Amino acid sequence: MGTRITLAATAVVLAAAFPATAQAAEPGSPCPDAARCVDGQLTDGTPYAFAKPDRWNGAVLVDLDFAAGGLTSPLTASLLRRGYAVGGTTRTITSWNIARAIDNQAAALGRFETAFGRARYAIAEGRSMGGMVAAGVAQVYPGRFDAAIPMCGGLGGAVGQWNQKLDTVFTLKTLLFRDSALPVTGIPADVPGLQQQWVSAMTSAQATAAGKARIALAAAIGQLPGWGLAADGTTTPVPDGRDADGVEQGMFLALAGGPLPYLGQAVSSRRAIEQLAGGNPSWNTGVDYAHQLTTADPSQQNAVRRLYERAGLDLRADLARLAAEPRVSADPAAVAFLRRGIVFTGDLRIPVLTVNGTGDQISTVAQQQSYGALVRREGNESLLRQTYVQTAGHCTYTTGEQQAAIDRMLTRLRTGHWPDTAPAAMNHLAAAADGVPGRYLSYAPPRFNRMYPAVHRAGEGFPAVPR
């Protein structure tokens, strides 16, 4: 059995400065064998926890969500066996205050080093919001951290990704639910009730030819995947790109199916953001949705055209309806709040390895293109490697696939040079880690259509600031 320590046991003075909780961040979870653990609270009340193996390789991973169950995860067991120290915080206090969450990762690293000594390699890593925070750490704290591994993170940044979500919901509302009470912004307190209303409305629309056509159009404009999880969370077959019905079914599942539907997260997180920001931080003034359709994946464009023809609908007329619909303006103060959270600029000074699923409905894969484009614009592409996994759903990686990315980064830090991150190499490492074949593949993501700050040619219809 491992041992658990608190900072109070290290020094009374330090315990007063960095109070430890009397209760572990994971009640009832023992410290893993051959490891020592520390847990406590940061100054804002955020829980943190770390585990360091007896045979430590000098690397520590700091994750936004570790203290909310990380000690018992299969990935933690795998990492500890390989000599990594692992830990981090929770998002319970910070929520969508991304700037504070980024600061907390540096603070948590300080607690780890107070308890166990300075790490040779400090690596920010995480999934979902944790991935966005890890990328933010790389940009904000390159002097404290040595590398970052954002997995399934919203790398379009807080402003860009919520503009993208607005596009999807705005299109659905305009073309399918214009006369309903379903809100696009200004999310009410009854989030579960509204989530159910959206899913029910989508399910009804999916039962009609016209509904399917317009669902496909909204998903294509919003750059959602044409592949999703079934209601019970199982993976559906990857649709043939020529199969319009299969691609549209994947779009519908991404929007309203599976255990974490896009629309459910779009409602709950927008409510949280609007409450923190004091208003709506998203806008579509000046956005040309007809142009955004032309930049969608070819299989999705094909599905939209064929389904519109089958339903007897006029696609040009619907695009004209979208163009004529009154736009949503943002509250400048709310935009400023999200901008302070994190806007990715491409300013890298430490290595970053990204991992994203091609069928991720929450952290859409196009956002990876935005991040890479900004890094290249700043001339920092030598510090970035981006990888893709053929998986549907949000952050649905195997333990081995995650372990492979972490091991590659450690090699990069030890040697000063990037090792092979091609799919074959990553899949070999993944299978060696847990015996499950890896699913890394070569992939070129579509261009993110809501990049913020904007990097585009004049006249493309993607405004950089609210009007």
NURO-618626 format. One record per residue (C-alpha): x, y, z; residue number from 1; residue in one letter. Coordinates in Angstrom, 1 decimal, padded with zeros to 4 digits. Layout:
BEGIN
PT,X,Y,Z,NUM,A
...
END
This chain:
BEGIN
PT,000.0,000.0,000.0,1,M
PT,001.3,003.4,-000.8,2,G
PT,001.5,006.2,001.7,3,T
PT,-000.4,009.5,001.8,4,R
PT,001.2,012.7,003.1,5,I
PT,-000.1,016.2,003.6,6,T
PT,001.9,019.4,003.5,7,L
PT,001.1,019.8,007.2,8,A
PT,003.3,016.8,007.8,9,A
PT,006.1,018.4,005.8,10,T
PT,006.2,021.7,007.7,11,A
PT,003.7,023.6,009.9,12,V
PT,004.6,026.9,008.2,13,V
PT,004.0,025.5,004.7,14,L
PT,000.8,023.9,005.8,15,A
PT,-000.5,027.3,006.9,16,A
PT,000.4,028.8,003.6,17,A
PT,-000.9,025.9,001.4,18,F
PT,-003.6,024.3,003.5,19,P
PT,-004.1,020.5,003.0,20,A
PT,-007.5,018.9,003.4,21,T
PT,-008.1,016.5,006.1,22,A
PT,-009.9,014.4,003.5,23,Q
PT,-008.3,013.0,000.3,24,A
PT,-009.4,014.5,-003.0,25,A
PT,-010.8,011.1,-003.8,26,E
PT,-012.4,009.8,-000.6,27,P
PT,-011.8,006.2,000.0,28,G
PT,-009.2,005.8,-002.7,29,S
PT,-006.0,004.5,-001.2,30,P
PT,-002.6,005.7,-002.5,31,C
PT,-001.4,003.2,-005.1,32,P
PT,001.2,000.6,-004.2,33,D
PT,004.8,001.6,-004.4,34,A
PT,003.9,005.3,-004.4,35,A
PT,003.5,008.3,-002.1,36,R
PT,000.6,010.6,-002.4,37,C
PT,-000.1,014.2,-001.4,38,V
PT,-003.4,016.1,-001.5,39,D
PT,-004.8,019.4,-000.4,40,G
PT,-006.4,022.6,-001.5,41,Q
PT,-005.1,025.5,-003.4,42,L
PT,-005.7,029.0,-002.1,43,T
PT,-009.0,029.3,-004.0,44,D
PT,-010.3,026.0,-002.5,45,G
PT,-009.5,023.9,-005.6,46,T
PT,-008.6,020.3,-004.6,47,P
PT,-005.3,018.9,-005.8,48,Y
PT,-003.7,015.5,-005.5,49,A
PT,-000.5,013.8,-006.7,50,F
PT,001.0,010.4,-006.7,51,A
PT,004.8,009.8,-007.0,52,K
PT,006.2,006.3,-007.6,53,P
PT,009.0,005.0,-005.5,54,D
PT,011.0,004.6,-008.8,55,R
PT,010.5,008.1,-010.2,56,W
PT,011.7,009.0,-013.7,57,N
PT,011.8,012.7,-012.8,58,G
PT,008.7,013.6,-014.9,59,A
PT,005.4,014.8,-013.4,60,V
PT,002.2,015.2,-015.3,61,L
PT,-000.2,018.0,-014.2,62,V
PT,-003.8,017.6,-015.2,63,D
PT,-006.8,019.9,-014.7,64,L
PT,-009.1,016.9,-013.7,65,D
PT,-006.8,014.5,-011.9,66,F
PT,-008.1,015.1,-008.4,67,A
PT,-011.6,014.1,-009.5,68,A
PT,-010.8,010.4,-009.9,69,G
PT,-007.4,010.2,-011.4,70,G
PT,-005.9,008.0,-008.7,71,L
PT,-008.0,005.0,-009.7,72,T
PT,-007.8,005.4,-013.5,73,S
PT,-006.1,002.7,-015.6,74,P
PT,-003.9,005.4,-017.2,75,L
PT,-002.6,006.4,-013.8,76,T
PT,-001.7,002.8,-013.0,77,A
PT,000.1,002.6,-016.3,78,S
PT,002.0,005.8,-015.8,79,L
PT,003.1,005.0,-012.3,80,L
PT,004.5,001.6,-013.5,81,R
PT,006.6,003.5,-016.0,82,R
PT,007.9,005.9,-013.3,83,G
PT,005.9,009.0,-014.0,84,Y
PT,004.5,011.1,-011.1,85,A
PT,000.9,012.1,-011.9,86,V
PT,-001.5,014.6,-010.4,87,G
PT,-003.3,017.9,-010.7,88,G
PT,-006.5,019.6,-009.8,89,T
PT,-010.2,019.7,-010.4,90,T
PT,-012.4,022.2,-012.3,91,R
PT,-015.0,022.3,-009.5,92,T
PT,-014.0,025.9,-008.5,93,I
PT,-012.8,027.4,-011.7,94,T
PT,-015.4,026.0,-014.2,95,S
PT,-015.1,028.1,-017.3,96,W
PT,-012.7,030.6,-015.7,97,N
PT,-009.9,029.3,-017.9,98,I
PT,-007.4,031.9,-016.8,99,A
PT,-007.7,030.8,-013.2,100,R
PT,-007.6,027.1,-014.2,101,A
PT,-004.3,027.7,-016.0,102,I
PT,-002.8,029.5,-013.0,103,D
PT,-003.9,026.7,-010.8,104,N
PT,-001.8,024.2,-012.8,105,Q
PT,001.3,026.2,-012.0,106,A
PT,000.2,026.4,-008.3,107,A
PT,-000.4,022.7,-008.2,108,A
PT,003.0,022.0,-009.6,109,L
PT,004.4,024.1,-006.8,110,G
PT,002.6,022.0,-004.2,111,R
PT,004.0,018.8,-005.8,112,F
PT,007.6,020.2,-005.7,113,E
PT,007.1,021.4,-002.1,114,T
PT,006.3,017.8,-001.1,115,A
PT,008.6,015.8,-003.3,116,F
PT,011.3,018.1,-004.7,117,G
PT,011.8,019.7,-008.1,118,R
PT,010.7,017.7,-011.1,119,A
PT,013.2,017.3,-013.9,120,R
PT,010.3,017.5,-016.5,121,Y
PT,007.0,019.2,-015.7,122,A
PT,004.4,018.3,-018.3,123,I
PT,000.9,019.9,-018.5,124,A
PT,-001.5,017.4,-020.0,125,E
PT,-005.3,016.8,-019.9,126,G
PT,-008.4,016.0,-021.8,127,R
PT,-011.3,018.2,-023.0,128,S
PT,-011.2,021.4,-021.0,129,M
PT,-008.0,019.9,-019.5,130,G
PT,-006.5,019.8,-023.0,131,G
PT,-007.4,023.4,-023.6,132,M
PT,-005.9,024.3,-020.2,133,V
PT,-002.7,022.3,-021.0,134,A
PT,-002.2,024.3,-024.2,135,A
PT,-002.9,027.4,-022.2,136,G
PT,-000.2,026.4,-019.7,137,V
PT,002.3,026.0,-022.6,138,A
PT,001.6,029.6,-023.7,139,Q
PT,001.4,031.2,-020.3,140,V
PT,003.9,029.3,-018.2,141,Y
PT,006.8,028.1,-020.4,142,P
PT,009.2,029.0,-017.6,143,G
PT,007.5,026.6,-015.2,144,R
PT,006.6,023.7,-017.5,145,F
PT,008.7,021.9,-020.0,146,D
PT,006.1,020.5,-022.3,147,A
PT,002.4,020.1,-022.9,148,A
PT,000.2,017.3,-024.2,149,I
PT,-003.3,018.6,-024.9,150,P
PT,-005.7,015.8,-025.7,151,M
PT,-009.2,016.4,-027.2,152,C
PT,-008.9,020.0,-026.2,153,G
PT,-010.8,023.0,-027.6,154,G
PT,-007.7,024.4,-029.4,155,L
PT,-009.8,026.9,-031.3,156,G
PT,-009.6,028.8,-028.0,157,G
PT,-012.6,029.8,-025.8,158,A
PT,-013.8,032.6,-028.2,159,V
PT,-013.4,030.6,-031.4,160,G
PT,-015.0,027.4,-030.3,161,Q
PT,-018.1,029.1,-028.8,162,W
PT,-018.5,031.1,-032.0,163,N
PT,-018.4,027.8,-033.9,164,Q
PT,-021.1,026.3,-031.6,165,K
PT,-023.2,029.4,-032.1,166,L
PT,-023.1,028.8,-035.8,167,D
PT,-024.5,025.2,-035.4,168,T
PT,-027.3,026.1,-033.0,169,V
PT,-028.2,029.3,-034.9,170,F
PT,-028.7,027.3,-038.1,171,T
PT,-030.8,024.7,-036.4,172,L
PT,-033.0,027.3,-034.8,173,K
PT,-033.4,029.3,-038.0,174,T
PT,-034.3,026.4,-040.3,175,L
PT,-036.0,023.9,-038.0,176,L
PT,-037.2,025.5,-034.8,177,F
PT,-037.7,029.2,-035.6,178,R
PT,-041.1,029.3,-034.0,179,D
PT,-040.1,027.3,-030.9,180,S
PT,-039.0,028.7,-027.5,181,A
PT,-035.6,026.9,-027.9,182,L
PT,-033.0,029.6,-027.1,183,P
PT,-029.7,030.0,-028.9,184,V
PT,-028.1,032.2,-026.2,185,T
PT,-029.5,033.4,-022.8,186,G
PT,-029.7,029.9,-021.5,187,I
PT,-032.2,029.6,-018.6,188,P
PT,-031.4,027.9,-015.2,189,A
PT,-033.3,024.7,-016.1,190,D
PT,-030.4,023.3,-018.1,191,V
PT,-031.5,019.6,-017.9,192,P
PT,-035.0,020.6,-019.1,193,G
PT,-033.6,022.6,-022.0,194,L
PT,-031.2,019.8,-023.0,195,Q
PT,-034.1,017.4,-023.1,196,Q
PT,-036.2,019.8,-025.2,197,Q
PT,-033.4,020.2,-027.7,198,W
PT,-032.8,016.4,-028.0,199,V
PT,-036.5,015.7,-028.3,200,S
PT,-036.9,018.4,-031.0,201,A
PT,-033.9,017.0,-032.9,202,M
PT,-035.3,013.4,-032.7,203,T
PT,-038.6,014.6,-034.2,204,S
PT,-036.8,016.4,-037.0,205,A
PT,-034.7,013.4,-037.7,206,Q
PT,-037.8,011.4,-038.6,207,A
PT,-038.5,013.6,-041.6,208,T
PT,-036.7,014.0,-044.9,209,A
PT,-036.6,017.8,-044.5,210,A
PT,-035.4,017.5,-041.0,211,G
PT,-032.5,015.3,-042.0,212,K
PT,-031.5,017.7,-044.8,213,A
PT,-031.4,020.7,-042.5,214,R
PT,-029.6,018.8,-039.7,215,I
PT,-026.9,017.9,-042.2,216,A
PT,-026.6,021.5,-043.2,217,L
PT,-026.3,022.7,-039.6,218,A
PT,-023.7,020.1,-038.8,219,A
PT,-021.7,020.8,-041.9,220,A
PT,-021.7,024.6,-041.2,221,I
PT,-020.6,023.8,-037.6,222,G
PT,-017.9,021.4,-038.7,223,Q
PT,-019.2,018.5,-036.7,224,L
PT,-018.1,015.0,-037.5,225,P
PT,-020.2,012.7,-039.7,226,G
PT,-019.7,009.9,-037.2,227,W
PT,-021.1,009.4,-033.7,228,G
PT,-021.8,007.1,-030.8,229,L
PT,-025.0,005.2,-030.3,230,A
PT,-027.3,006.0,-027.4,231,A
PT,-025.6,003.3,-025.2,232,D
PT,-022.2,004.8,-025.9,233,G
PT,-021.0,002.1,-028.3,234,T
PT,-019.1,003.0,-031.4,235,T
PT,-021.0,003.0,-034.7,236,T
PT,-019.4,002.0,-038.0,237,P
PT,-017.4,004.7,-039.8,238,V
PT,-019.8,005.7,-042.6,239,P
PT,-018.7,005.5,-046.2,240,D
PT,-018.2,009.1,-047.3,241,G
PT,-020.4,008.4,-050.4,242,R
PT,-023.3,007.2,-048.2,243,D
PT,-025.4,010.4,-047.6,244,A
PT,-027.7,008.7,-045.1,245,D
PT,-024.8,007.2,-043.1,246,G
PT,-023.0,010.5,-042.9,247,V
PT,-026.2,012.3,-041.9,248,E
PT,-026.9,009.7,-039.2,249,Q
PT,-023.4,010.3,-037.9,250,G
PT,-024.1,014.0,-037.8,251,M
PT,-027.3,013.5,-035.9,252,F
PT,-025.6,011.2,-033.4,253,L
PT,-022.9,013.9,-032.9,254,A
PT,-025.6,016.5,-032.3,255,L
PT,-028.2,014.7,-030.2,256,A
PT,-027.0,011.1,-029.6,257,G
PT,-024.6,009.2,-027.4,258,G
PT,-023.9,009.8,-023.8,259,P
PT,-022.6,013.4,-024.4,260,L
PT,-024.5,015.0,-027.2,261,P
PT,-023.1,018.2,-028.7,262,Y
PT,-026.3,020.1,-028.0,263,L
PT,-026.4,019.0,-024.4,264,G
PT,-022.9,020.4,-023.8,265,Q
PT,-023.6,023.5,-025.9,266,A
PT,-026.5,024.3,-023.5,267,V
PT,-024.8,023.5,-020.2,268,S
PT,-021.5,025.1,-020.9,269,S
PT,-023.0,028.1,-022.5,270,R
PT,-025.1,028.7,-019.4,271,R
PT,-022.0,028.4,-017.2,272,A
PT,-020.1,030.8,-019.4,273,I
PT,-022.9,033.4,-019.6,274,E
PT,-023.2,033.4,-015.8,275,Q
PT,-019.4,033.9,-015.3,276,L
PT,-019.0,036.4,-018.2,277,A
PT,-022.1,038.4,-017.4,278,G
PT,-023.5,038.1,-020.9,279,G
PT,-023.2,036.4,-024.3,280,N
PT,-019.6,036.1,-025.6,281,P
PT,-020.5,034.8,-029.1,282,S
PT,-021.5,036.5,-032.3,283,W
PT,-022.2,035.7,-036.0,284,N
PT,-022.5,039.3,-037.4,285,T
PT,-020.9,039.3,-040.8,286,G
PT,-020.6,035.5,-041.1,287,V
PT,-021.3,034.0,-044.5,288,D
PT,-022.9,030.6,-043.9,289,Y
PT,-023.0,029.8,-047.6,290,A
PT,-019.3,030.2,-047.7,291,H
PT,-018.8,028.0,-044.6,292,Q
PT,-020.7,025.2,-046.3,293,L
PT,-018.2,025.3,-049.2,294,T
PT,-015.4,024.7,-046.8,295,T
PT,-017.1,021.7,-045.1,296,A
PT,-015.8,018.2,-045.6,297,D
PT,-016.6,017.0,-049.1,298,P
PT,-018.6,014.0,-047.8,299,S
PT,-020.8,016.4,-045.8,300,Q
PT,-021.3,018.7,-048.7,301,Q
PT,-022.4,015.7,-050.7,302,N
PT,-024.8,014.6,-048.0,303,A
PT,-026.4,018.0,-047.8,304,V
PT,-026.9,018.3,-051.5,305,R
PT,-028.4,014.8,-051.9,306,R
PT,-030.6,015.1,-048.9,307,L
PT,-032.0,018.5,-050.0,308,Y
PT,-032.7,017.0,-053.4,309,E
PT,-034.5,014.0,-051.9,310,R
PT,-036.6,016.2,-049.6,311,A
PT,-037.5,018.5,-052.4,312,G
PT,-036.0,021.5,-050.7,313,L
PT,-034.2,024.4,-052.2,314,D
PT,-030.7,024.6,-050.6,315,L
PT,-030.1,028.1,-052.0,316,R
PT,-033.4,029.3,-050.5,317,A
PT,-032.4,028.0,-047.1,318,D
PT,-029.0,029.6,-047.3,319,L
PT,-030.7,032.8,-048.2,320,A
PT,-032.9,032.4,-045.1,321,R
PT,-029.8,032.1,-043.0,322,L
PT,-028.3,035.2,-044.6,323,A
PT,-031.4,037.2,-044.0,324,A
PT,-032.0,036.1,-040.4,325,E
PT,-031.1,038.8,-037.8,326,P
PT,-027.7,038.1,-036.4,327,R
PT,-026.6,037.5,-032.8,328,V
PT,-024.3,040.2,-031.4,329,S
PT,-021.9,039.6,-028.5,330,A
PT,-021.6,041.5,-025.2,331,D
PT,-018.1,043.0,-025.5,332,P
PT,-017.5,042.5,-021.8,333,A
PT,-018.3,038.8,-022.1,334,A
PT,-016.0,038.5,-025.1,335,V
PT,-013.3,040.1,-023.0,336,A
PT,-013.9,037.5,-020.3,337,F
PT,-013.4,034.6,-022.7,338,L
PT,-010.5,036.3,-024.3,339,R
PT,-008.7,036.6,-020.9,340,R
PT,-009.3,032.8,-020.4,341,G
PT,-007.1,031.9,-023.4,342,I
PT,-006.7,033.0,-026.9,343,V
PT,-004.1,030.9,-028.7,344,F
PT,-001.6,033.0,-030.4,345,T
PT,000.9,030.5,-031.7,346,G
PT,003.6,031.7,-029.3,347,D
PT,005.3,028.5,-028.3,348,L
PT,008.5,028.2,-026.4,349,R
PT,008.2,024.6,-025.2,350,I
PT,007.2,021.4,-027.1,351,P
PT,003.6,020.6,-027.5,352,V
PT,002.1,017.3,-028.8,353,L
PT,-001.7,017.3,-029.5,354,T
PT,-004.0,014.3,-029.8,355,V
PT,-007.5,014.6,-031.2,356,N
PT,-010.2,012.1,-032.3,357,G
PT,-011.5,012.5,-035.8,358,T
PT,-015.1,011.8,-034.6,359,G
PT,-015.0,014.1,-031.6,360,D
PT,-018.3,016.0,-031.4,361,Q
PT,-017.2,018.4,-028.6,362,I
PT,-013.7,019.4,-029.4,363,S
PT,-014.1,019.4,-033.1,364,T
PT,-011.1,018.3,-035.1,365,V
PT,-011.0,021.5,-037.2,366,A
PT,-009.9,023.4,-034.1,367,Q
PT,-006.6,021.5,-034.3,368,Q
PT,-006.0,023.2,-037.7,369,Q
PT,-006.5,026.6,-036.2,370,S
PT,-004.0,025.9,-033.5,371,Y
PT,-001.4,024.6,-036.0,372,G
PT,-001.9,027.5,-038.4,373,A
PT,-001.3,030.0,-035.6,374,L
PT,001.9,028.2,-034.5,375,V
PT,003.2,028.1,-038.1,376,R
PT,002.3,031.8,-038.5,377,R
PT,004.6,032.6,-035.6,378,E
PT,007.4,030.4,-036.9,379,G
PT,007.2,027.8,-034.1,380,N
PT,006.2,024.7,-036.0,381,E
PT,009.4,022.9,-034.9,382,S
PT,007.9,022.8,-031.4,383,L
PT,004.6,021.3,-032.4,384,L
PT,003.5,017.8,-033.4,385,R
PT,-000.2,017.0,-034.0,386,Q
PT,-001.7,013.5,-034.0,387,T
PT,-005.1,012.1,-034.8,388,Y
PT,-006.9,009.0,-033.6,389,V
PT,-009.8,007.4,-035.5,390,Q
PT,-012.4,007.3,-032.7,391,T
PT,-015.9,008.6,-032.3,392,A
PT,-017.1,010.5,-029.2,393,G
PT,-015.3,012.9,-026.9,394,H
PT,-011.9,011.9,-025.6,395,C
PT,-012.6,008.2,-026.3,396,T
PT,-008.9,007.0,-026.3,397,Y
PT,-007.5,003.8,-025.0,398,T
PT,-005.0,003.8,-022.2,399,T
PT,-002.3,002.8,-024.6,400,G
PT,-003.1,005.6,-027.0,401,E
PT,-002.7,008.1,-024.3,402,Q
PT,000.4,006.4,-022.9,403,Q
PT,002.0,006.5,-026.4,404,A
PT,001.7,010.3,-026.6,405,A
PT,003.1,010.8,-023.1,406,I
PT,006.1,008.5,-023.8,407,D
PT,006.8,010.3,-027.1,408,R
PT,006.9,013.6,-025.2,409,M
PT,009.3,012.2,-022.6,410,L
PT,011.6,011.1,-025.3,411,T
PT,011.4,014.5,-026.9,412,R
PT,012.4,016.1,-023.6,413,L
PT,015.2,013.7,-022.9,414,R
PT,016.8,013.9,-026.3,415,T
PT,015.9,017.4,-027.4,416,G
PT,014.6,016.0,-030.7,417,H
PT,011.2,014.8,-031.8,418,W
PT,011.0,011.0,-032.0,419,P
PT,008.8,009.4,-034.7,420,D
PT,005.1,010.5,-034.1,421,T
PT,003.8,008.9,-037.4,422,A
PT,000.7,006.6,-037.0,423,P
PT,002.7,003.4,-037.3,424,A
PT,005.1,004.4,-034.5,425,A
PT,002.3,005.6,-032.2,426,M
PT,000.2,002.5,-032.8,427,N
PT,003.1,000.3,-032.0,428,H
PT,003.7,002.1,-028.7,429,L
PT,-000.1,002.0,-027.9,430,A
PT,-000.4,-001.7,-028.4,431,A
PT,002.8,-002.4,-026.4,432,A
PT,001.3,-000.4,-023.5,433,A
PT,-002.0,-002.2,-023.1,434,D
PT,-002.3,-004.9,-025.7,435,G
PT,-005.0,-003.0,-027.6,436,V
PT,-004.3,-002.1,-031.3,437,P
PT,-003.8,001.7,-031.6,438,G
PT,-006.0,003.8,-033.9,439,R
PT,-003.7,006.6,-034.8,440,Y
PT,-003.9,007.6,-038.5,441,L
PT,-002.7,010.1,-041.0,442,S
PT,-005.3,012.9,-041.2,443,Y
PT,-005.5,016.5,-042.4,444,A
PT,-008.2,018.4,-040.5,445,P
PT,-010.4,020.9,-042.3,446,P
PT,-009.7,024.6,-042.0,447,R
PT,-011.4,025.9,-038.8,448,F
PT,-014.0,028.4,-040.0,449,N
PT,-014.1,030.5,-036.8,450,R
PT,-010.5,031.2,-036.1,451,M
PT,-009.9,033.8,-033.4,452,Y
PT,-007.8,035.8,-033.7,453,P
PT,-008.6,035.6,-037.4,454,A
PT,-005.9,034.5,-039.9,455,V
PT,-007.5,034.7,-043.3,456,H
PT,-007.6,036.5,-046.6,457,R
PT,-009.7,039.6,-047.0,458,A
PT,-013.3,039.0,-048.1,459,G
PT,-013.7,035.4,-046.7,460,E
PT,-016.5,036.5,-044.3,461,G
PT,-015.0,035.5,-041.0,462,F
PT,-015.0,038.6,-038.8,463,P
PT,-012.4,038.8,-036.1,464,A
PT,-014.3,041.0,-033.7,465,V
PT,-017.9,041.6,-032.8,466,P
PT,-019.6,044.4,-034.8,467,R
END
